[in-house]
Amino acid sequence: MTLDQLRIFLAVAEREHVTQAAAALGLTQSAVSAAIAALEARHDTRLFDRVGRHIELTAAGKTFLGEARAVVARAEAAELMLSELGSHAKGAINVAASQTIASYWLPPHLVRFRESAPEVDVRLEQGNTSAVIEAVKAGTADIGFVEGEVKAAALAVDQVGIDEMVLVVASDHPLAERRSLKPADLAAADWIVREPGSGTRSEAENAVAALGVPIHERRIAMVLPSNEAVRAAVEAGAGIAALSELVVAESIRGGRLKRLKPALGRRAFYVVRHKERRLSKAAEALIDHCKSA
């Protein structure tokens, strides 16, 4: 049994999909399948059941999962110890980030960070704000980047950026001709919103409530799982949305969306880490880079 086999097993178990695991690991599907088959054959134990196009952990696989995670975590801790003995930031950082940050704000920072710390491997996972907070609490992410309010006593929170929320509709929507919307206009509009747990959704609800339209008075026409899906629905004329300026800037410049008044104000981007877990030099360097930028 090798560490590579264990890492492959974990990637497949977490995604319940061989192709997705292979893509995440940068391996071919056949290499991933072969590693799982070798584990199962060597120990004469079936770890996964093949159900249609997907796979599921067997009872034995679920039992083995915890041990595999512990072994891989211990190996990564040993690797981190060696990297920390050097004078330069090196090693791997597991980063979780909410959708807006992961898709729009963080990538340019990671490019510049890579130039200053080429020996650091940043592994980025994307989810909504709630998922990012849970990943940092559970230790599957070393640090997380989120927008919106963070309520978790176990986490330390620092501001790293500023964003602006804006109201948008399709350019040919009836509201696009209004110079400024009144609370009654906002209450009567069809709203396209993100899913519960999204920082964009919670921040939008707070901003619109501050304009005099409580959450329960809004008409929710669609709940969609990504910023891009919300933007596409609004461009198609489905209704109004409150999104990050980063998400809609290109559509506004291209004339597909119209930015409306009143302004919703700014919100902060935060980096979160677990108070009881020691950060590596690499993670600290990334945080410092984002703060200074």
Beta strands, then each sheet from edge to edge (+ up, - down):
strand 1: 48-51
strand 2: 54-57
strand 3: 91-97
strand 4: 120-126
strand 5: 143-147
strand 6: 155-170
strand 7: 190-194
strand 8: 219-224
strand 9: 241-244
strand 10: 257-260
strand 11: 266-274
sheet 1: 1+ 2-
sheet 2: 4+ 3+ 5+ 11- 6+ 9-
sheet 3: 4+ 3+ 5+ 11- 6+ 10-
sheet 4: 7+ 8+
end
